Amino acid sequence: MMPTDAPFTVRRMRADELGLIRAWATQEGWNPGVHDAAAFYAADPQGFFVAELAGDPAACISCVAYDDEFGFLGQYIVRPDARGRGYGVRTWAAGMAHLGIRNVGLDGVLDQQANYERSGFRFAHQHIRHEGDGGGSVPSGVVPLSTVPFDQVVAYDRTCFPAERPVFLRRWVTLPDSAAFGVVGDGGLRGYGVIRRSVDGHKVGPLFADDRPVAERLLQALWATASGSRVCIDVPDATTNPMAEGLARMFGTRELFRTARMYTRGIPAVASSRVFGITTMELG
Ligand SMILES: CC(C)(COP(=O)(O)OP(=O)(O)OC[C@H]1O[C@@H](n2cnc3c(N)ncnc32)[C@H](O)[C@@H]1OP(=O)(O)O)[C@@H](O)C(=O)NCCC(=O)NCCS
């Protein structure tokens, strides 16, 4: 074991170091997206931190500032052999300092919920990771999202997410090994969804739609692109969208685990009835 007085520092991560987070998140069983890092980093290149103990990476955290008012904390991991010695809390403090007075959200594993309450976060609702097997066919009335003007995607997304996030979305809807679909009505976009490769299968996120029939068509299209692969989706619990979990179950999914969505300064106003699957647990 490393002596407890070994030099410990927290610094910003470079883009070429993000593979470390993916490797550690994989070890935790979180099944991260294979290509997520570039889009994540673009959202806030100043928001990724690595802690070094005696010069070796020992902890990481992301604290992404979307705008002056909203940020999201995730990927809080300490190397297993360095846990329980205060390095987590020090890494957390460095990340949170970057977010200042913003309202900060997170999706915490349930056994850390009491800790996050002590750090000023308040419980909002749960997210439930569901997993099933991809397949089926793309239904009618669904179009590739690339055919929808990008500013419509950004505007629709903003009704479902606490901040406008064009820089992130530009990359997110065009990730390698991904597919994105929309449903368009007379008044413009009525919903959109993205599926991407993950370490073990595929992940859907987000799945935002005006109503359940639109969400179902989108999910059918996304599911069809992942035939023969495991697919997961992180759905809000019934207190925020009573339709979401039932829709996932229609695709033969089962629950894997839950997280507690928490905020430091109250629950942001979004159209939660449109959220059938969140974008990610890492960046909100
Ligand atoms: C959660 C984790 C990052 C904590 O790191 P750590 O280095 O073991 O934590 P520390 O030694 O700094 O913790 C010191 C104390 O503060 C608590 N603590 C840790 N993070 C805290 C936080 N953000 N706020 C308040 N308390 C915290 C710890 O529980 C511990 O309390 P105790 O002394 O009563 O046991 C680490 O256990 C880990 O990597 N776990 C696996 C990944 C994971 O679940 N991450 C959280 C995802 S939401």
The ligand as an ORCA input file, in Angstrom:
! r2SCAN-3c Opt
* xyz 0 1
  C     -17.230      6.675     -3.989
  C     -15.704      6.770     -4.027
  C     -15.287      7.641     -5.212
  C     -15.227      7.418     -2.729
  O     -13.825      7.568     -2.770
  P     -12.899      7.301     -1.480
  O     -11.530      7.768     -1.777
  O     -13.063      5.888     -1.035
  O     -13.599      8.240     -0.427
  P     -12.848      9.025      0.745
  O     -11.838      8.149      1.375
  O     -12.426     10.356      0.284
  O     -14.082      9.205      1.738
  C     -13.889      9.746      3.041
  C     -15.244      9.785      3.714
  O     -16.090     10.696      3.005
  C     -17.191     10.013      2.439
  N     -17.372     10.575      1.087
  C     -16.810     10.199     -0.088
  N     -17.210     11.011     -1.072
  C     -18.033     11.914     -0.497
  C     -18.773     12.998     -1.003
  N     -18.735     13.308     -2.316
  N     -19.513     13.712     -0.159
  C     -19.583     13.396      1.166
  N     -18.903     12.374      1.711
  C     -18.129     11.649      0.879
  C     -16.816      8.564      2.449
  O     -17.943      7.713      2.511
  C     -15.995      8.481      3.701
  O     -16.850      8.478      4.808
  P     -16.518      7.598      6.120
  O     -15.178      8.106      6.577
  O     -17.652      7.880      7.014
  O     -16.457      6.186      5.629
  C     -15.043      5.376     -4.149
  O     -15.531      4.553     -3.109
  C     -15.309      4.674     -5.473
  O     -14.578      4.867     -6.437
  N     -16.364      3.822     -5.522
  C     -16.704      3.083     -6.736
  C     -17.256      3.998     -7.794
  C     -18.516      4.698     -7.317
  O     -19.457      4.084     -6.853
  N     -18.521      6.045     -7.477
  C     -19.654      6.848     -7.107
  C     -20.586      6.911     -8.250
  S     -21.997      7.906     -7.896
*
